[in-house]
């Protein structure tokens, strides 16, 4: 049984017309075919909870060719080795790398959230934003020191006033410019004291 189609009218600007013309030539297909497949692809992509802007970001990371994909097991093993063997010079180097990243973000007028999204795209951590309080969950507790050092350098370059509290696999970052509530300040002090009384690394 033949598929029944419904005809739709879609308004597009000249740039999209040009794109469609190029695609029809390269793909040797009709405009209708391309639009149908585009809608299906978009729907499939959206069902996974991802966004096109995120896909573009991943594409840019891969195109720059300054990223290396590493299995999680290898990454954790490397971090464990680094944490047991690295000296002060190594950690200064990591902080400087973070500083260089921060300079780039500062020049682009980007904020703390943008920096954290960069780490999230690299699959190093995930985070939630509670109105200027960022709660980071690291892919491994072995990454805590590395992330803290990089963030320290980046925040210094970006000249942002933040409070950083670290736990086992969690890091809390409070952007003081966005959070001015006295109750939040009390919460920060309480969290800091709780972490200081534990064996968790505190920055």
C-alpha angles and dihedrals in degrees: 000000000000119000113253116226130201118213116234130190114221124184115217135170127241094268091059091046089055091049092050092048091052092047094049089053097045096040095036090224137119125266089245091055092051094047093048092050092045092054092048092048091048092049092049091048093047092050088064090060094246128129130224090235089059091050089052090051092052089048091053092049091052095043092055089060092210092110128086123205111221130181111251092239091055091046092053092046090051091049092049090051093047093049091053098043109026120110132206092273091058093051090048088054091052090049090051090052088053090048091054089050090049092052090054092050092046092053089051091050090240125155141222092276091055091052092051091048087056090057090045092053088054088056092238094121146348125225144189125214116220098182098296097338108102120197111199124198112197124216088234136006086234088072095060098095094042093051093045092052093048092047091049091056094043095049091048091054093044090049093224124156107230139155114222121198119179132201135170099295097347131082122188118205120189116196100212092198090062098034116057101148115129091217090057090051089054089049090052092051091048092049092048092052091048091052093045091055091054134066091253118120112257122198 
